[in-house]
């Protein structure tokens, strides 16, 4: 069983090509794959499967969080997914469509290995408070196909302890939420840390960077604009437009190999 390991700004993934839709990707198998001691280690799993007739693209990104839960979208994962498709010869370099649980997403792969994702609209749906490391921090709820609470703060983001999941309003976020802590570090320049639901703190979160820029703009009474976002794993560029948003950043394929069948079969 083939696997590929890759990352987008150090948000890392195991890619499982499943062109004939045969893999039984159980919660236990996802958890084991993502475990950094007993598996390959990753923040999530990207299963590559052909789309149904409802999508305008050929391929569907079946994304699973490290805890085995299903997620609607993953911006860094989408870049790695697109890079894999081109590298494997399933798509030509350039622009194409990928199906996700949040709907079709257009991507553009570039010769330098970076990828631009068209992320769809970043919808600011209200305000709320995250409880982080004993602090109540206000922010904007942002829907990027998955739920975010992005909080711009003057406190240095590196000072917060994100080993404990942040508290949030379960009425506003009944299915959990990704929480971003954001500093403004310059003109059109942000720094972000993120606690992802079902994973914990990660080195980066693609949809989270889009939410961070949307929240920063909303705090200024703006609905459009661009910014760079520094994350622990690097830097990406985000543009928010009235009806869509784009995310551009690196996508790196690190290794490929085969999973041991007896190891896989022992997981239920």
Protein Blocks (a to p, Z undefined) as FASTA:
>chain_A
ZZddddeehiacdddddfkopaccdfklmmmmmpmklmnopabdcddddddfkbcbfbdc
ddddfkopacfbdfklmmmmmmmmmmnopacchjdddddfkbpcdddddfkopacddebj
addfbdcdddeehiacddddddehiacdddddfbdfklpcckbccdddfklmmnopaddd
dddfbehiacdddddehibpcfbdfklmmmmmmmmmmmnopabdcdddddfkbccddddd
fkbccdddddddfbdcdddfklmmmpZZ
